[in-house]
Amino acid sequence: MIGWFEALVLGVVQGLTEFLPISSSAHIRVVSAFFGWKDPGAAFTAVIQLGTEAAVLIYFRHRIWDIVSTWARSLGKPDLRAEPAARMGWYIIVGSIPLGVGGVIFKEQIETTVRDLRLVGTCLIVFGLLLAVADRMARNELTLDKNLNTPHALTYGLAQALALIPGVSRSGGTTGAGLLLGYRREEAAEYSFLLAIPAVLGSGVFELFKIGDGETTPNWGPTILATIVSFAIGYAVIAWLMRYISTHRFTPFIIYRVALGLVVIAAVSFDLIPAI
């Protein structure tokens, strides 16, 4: 069971890390291990992500409304189908396919095997270095409205699917893919946030049915607390990050990822924390 203090801490961790390219699921797993708490599990992690996703819905509410309304109207009005907002609706759907397929195929591994802290630490390091390469190679030129197309949407989607493994980072993977494709940092981050909406909402709603249904699952009270806390902090983090990446590289996050990955691997190797 997850207690109130544990839920509060994990809610703060979720809010602080969801949108930064450092993997929120890895931090939930790692912080729990260092505190001596049991792995809160994939269900708890998915549900409290609804809080941070609510922050995305509010922060980008005008953009999201434009996309949804224009896309819906374009289904019956062919003249609207060339509009950037209508095309973005389709690109979000297309980009969500890889994650949906991967989530179904690897459901058992997502809930068990990939939560091994040795793998988490390794992913923090490896994908941190890959983000460094992407950041260094970034042309910082393309925009979503003018340049996003189906192959690019699928590339983003494949990167997002990798984030099923804690330590990869949904925002880091998709933003890194955008940088490699030549997109501006803030454009790549925006599409990363928009693309996550169907995935996070779908996963969170599905996992809701596992909350409070047994002795080994989290109770509703602490889960709701963690979700509310993650929303409040997550909103502030989005606002800060969108300003930060418009003029800065991802170097501090890359250094942090590599350092944390080394600490996690060392801690497991010296039996300071359990791998599973």
CORSUL-V157564 format. One line per field, one symbol per residue. ss: DSSP state (a for helix, b for strand, c for the rest). psi: psi as a letter, one per 40 degrees, with the letter a starting at -180 (. if undefined). A space follows every 10 residues. Layout:
ss: ???
psi: ???
This chain:
ss: cccaaaaaaa aaaaaaaccc cccaaaaaaa aaaaaccccc aaaaaaaaaa aaaaaaaaac aaaaaaaaaa aaaacccaaa cccaaaaaaa aaaaaaaaaa aaaaacaaaa acaaacaaaa aaaaaaaaaa aaaaaaaccc cbcaaaacca aaaaaaaaaa aaccccccca aaaaaaaaaa acbcaaaaaa aaaaaaaaaa aaaaaaaacc ccccccccca aaaaaaaaaa aaaaaaaaaa aaaacccccc aaaaaaaaaa aaaaaaaaac cccccc
psi: ihiddddddd ddddddedei fehddddddd ddddeeiihe iddddddeed dddddddddf dddddddddd dddedegdee eehddddddd ddddeedddd dddddfdddd ecdeehdddd dddddddddd ddddddehdf diidddehad dddddddddd ddeehhddhd dddddddddd eeiidddddd dddddedddd ddddddedee heeideiiid dddddddddd dddddddddd ddddedeiie dddddddddd ddddddddde fdiid.
